[in-house]
Amino acid sequence: MLMTNLEIVPGSRIVKHLGLVQGSSVRAKHIGRDMMAGLKNIFGGELKGYTELLHESREEAIQRMKTQAEAIGANAILNIRFSTSSVAQGAAELFAYGTAVVLE
């Protein structure tokens, strides 16, 4: 499965447009990560626990989007974008979406 944030793939032709595909992951913060983040806010530095949390969420959202695209017969997802939002106190959603197509 080709996945890109480009609207077109040089050297390829879109033969079928299958529509929007999406995947999301909602994760809650871990109390231990929250305590470490509080300390980092005082002293500065990367919040590694949150970086890992967002990386895991992004990978899960991408995999769900890819699974949806495969189910409708796509061999590529173009124009991939990401969005995040807070859905509850201490929980955030990472949302991935793109256009499922068949490339030749």
TILUMDREN-37276 format. One record per residue (C-alpha): residue number from 0; x, y, z. Coordinates in Angstrom, 2 decimals, padded with zeros to 5 digits, m for minus. Each point is the difference from the previous one (the first is absolute). Example, Ala and Ser with C-alpha at 12.3 -4.5 7.8 and 13.67 -1.06 7.14 Angstrom:
2
[0,[012.30,m004.50,007.80]]
[1,[001.37,003.44,m000.66]]
//
This chain:
104
[0,[000.00,000.00,000.00]]
[1,[001.48,003.31,m001.10]]
[2,[m000.74,002.77,002.49]]
[3,[000.99,003.61,m000.59]]
[4,[m000.93,003.55,000.86]]
[5,[000.25,000.93,m003.70]]
[6,[m003.17,000.53,m002.05]]
[7,[001.48,m001.86,m002.98]]
[8,[002.77,m002.54,m000.44]]
[9,[002.43,000.94,m002.78]]
[10,[000.11,m002.74,m002.62]]
[11,[m003.28,m001.55,001.14]]
[12,[m003.55,000.47,m001.17]]
[13,[m003.10,m000.10,002.18]]
[14,[m002.37,m002.47,m001.61]]
[15,[m002.63,m000.08,002.73]]
[16,[m000.92,002.39,002.80]]
[17,[m001.42,m001.90,002.99]]
[18,[m000.56,002.87,002.41]]
[19,[000.98,001.01,003.48]]
[20,[001.59,m002.49,002.38]]
[21,[000.75,000.68,003.62]]
[22,[001.39,m001.42,003.18]]
[23,[000.13,001.29,003.53]]
[24,[001.41,m000.85,003.38]]
[25,[m001.09,001.46,003.32]]
[26,[002.53,m000.28,002.80]]
[27,[m000.03,001.05,003.62]]
[28,[002.98,001.34,001.85]]
[29,[001.71,m002.25,002.52]]
[30,[000.30,001.40,003.55]]
[31,[003.74,m000.73,000.02]]
[32,[000.44,001.88,m003.27]]
[33,[m001.99,002.91,001.43]]
[34,[002.26,000.25,003.04]]
[35,[003.15,m000.08,m002.15]]
[36,[m001.49,002.58,m002.36]]
[37,[m000.63,002.29,002.95]]
[38,[003.67,m000.23,000.98]]
[39,[001.12,000.60,m003.58]]
[40,[m002.17,003.13,m000.12]]
[41,[002.00,001.34,002.92]]
[42,[003.47,m000.99,m001.21]]
[43,[m000.56,m000.14,m003.76]]
[44,[000.69,m002.75,m002.51]]
[45,[m001.82,m002.44,m002.23]]
[46,[m003.08,m001.70,001.41]]
[47,[001.07,m003.47,m001.17]]
[48,[m003.02,m001.77,001.46]]
[49,[m002.34,002.21,m002.03]]
[50,[002.19,m000.32,m003.09]]
[51,[m000.29,m003.80,000.23]]
[52,[m003.75,000.22,000.64]]
[53,[m000.56,002.14,m003.09]]
[54,[002.26,m002.22,m002.12]]
[55,[m001.98,m003.10,001.02]]
[56,[m003.29,001.79,m000.68]]
[57,[001.17,001.19,m003.41]]
[58,[001.12,m003.51,m001.00]]
[59,[m003.30,m001.50,001.13]]
[60,[m002.05,002.64,m001.86]]
[61,[002.05,m000.58,m003.18]]
[62,[m000.48,m003.76,000.24]]
[63,[m003.77,000.39,000.42]]
[64,[m000.17,002.35,m002.99]]
[65,[002.08,m002.46,m002.07]]
[66,[m002.28,m002.91,000.99]]
[67,[m003.06,001.98,m001.08]]
[68,[001.63,000.85,m003.36]]
[69,[000.95,m003.64,m000.64]]
[70,[m003.57,m001.10,000.78]]
[71,[m001.37,002.17,m002.83]]
[72,[002.65,m001.08,m002.52]]
[73,[002.44,002.90,000.08]]
[74,[003.69,m000.41,m000.71]]
[75,[000.92,003.53,001.10]]
[76,[m001.06,002.75,002.37]]
[77,[000.73,003.54,m001.15]]
[78,[m000.08,003.39,001.68]]
[79,[000.37,m001.46,003.52]]
[80,[m000.57,002.45,002.84]]
[81,[000.00,m000.21,003.79]]
[82,[m002.06,001.77,002.61]]
[83,[m000.03,m000.09,003.78]]
[84,[m002.67,001.03,002.44]]
[85,[m000.77,m000.25,003.66]]
[86,[m003.04,m002.22,000.55]]
[87,[m000.02,m000.01,003.81]]
[88,[002.19,001.24,002.81]]
[89,[003.18,m002.03,m000.27]]
[90,[m000.93,m001.69,m003.31]]
[91,[000.79,000.96,m003.58]]
[92,[m000.92,m001.29,m003.43]]
[93,[002.45,m000.30,m002.85]]
[94,[m001.86,m000.13,m003.31]]
[95,[001.55,m000.98,m003.36]]
[96,[m001.85,000.39,m003.29]]
[97,[000.67,m000.08,m003.72]]
[98,[m001.37,m000.87,m003.42]]
[99,[m000.12,m003.67,m000.97]]
[100,[000.81,m000.64,m003.66]]
[101,[001.06,m002.67,m002.43]]
[102,[003.22,000.94,m001.78]]
[103,[001.26,m001.42,m003.27]]
//
